[in-house]
Amino acid sequence: MEIIPAIDLINGQCVRLTEGDFAQQTTYDSDPLAVAQRFEAAGVKRLHLVDLDGARAKQPVNLPVLERIARHTNLHIDFGGGLQSEDAVRQAFDAGARQITAGSIAVREPETVAGWLRTFGAERIIIGADYRDNHISINAWAEQSERTLREFVENYLATGATTFICTDVSKDGKLQGPSLATYTELRAQLPAAELIASGGVTTIADVEALAAIGMHGAIIGKAIYEGTITLEQLQPWL
């Protein structure tokens, strides 16, 4: 299982939100590059970089930060936030992203994202499946759609997507443990999907449990910044 630390960006700084709420923001470091370099020095290979300013602006804002991290580390970066057009996706790749995550647009405009899958290849486009109570969340997580998590992932598998970041919105940033039951069920139902767990990963026991059920990856954010999981504890997966 791949360990994927997260860096969320607001005003070029490394922050974390709780349940995606901009009013519940903690700033951890003013220099995301220094954070990324610490991860790399510990043996981390992957980075999940989220442009929260871009998500609000509906276009990438923190591409210079992406570019700096890509230039000064060898991390495999997946970048998301504000990617609403093929142009924006190309800009992210040109700035050094190896993959991008299609978030809300994957719910709103499946035809657009299907086009990206054809143009760039499934290995470069990750589908963001943000959900609450087993239903896909929309509009910056403020509303629920009628679509279930399984239906959403299944439809994109049929479109050619392979990799999905499954974020339990109700757990994001709360340090209350991941949605093991949901992931276990989804793994059994859709074994072809490469599933990356996101939201609530709090302890090394959570990481072990996710690996045991066959998750492809685990995104870890607040737990690293708050010290409930240390980079030393993650060494067996690095």
Secondary structure, DSSP 4 states (H G I P E B T S, - for coil): -EEEEEEEEETTEEEEEETTEEEEEEEEES-HHHHHHHHHHTT--EEEEEEHHHHHHTS---HHHHHHHHHH---EEEEESS--SHHHHHHHHHTT-SEEEE-HHHHH-HHHHHHHHHHH-GGGEEEEEEEETTEEEETTTTEEEEEEHHHHHHHHHHHT--EEEEEETTTTTS-S---HHHHHHHHHH-TTSEEEEES---SHHHHHHHHHTT-SEEEE-HHHHHTSS-TTTTGGG-
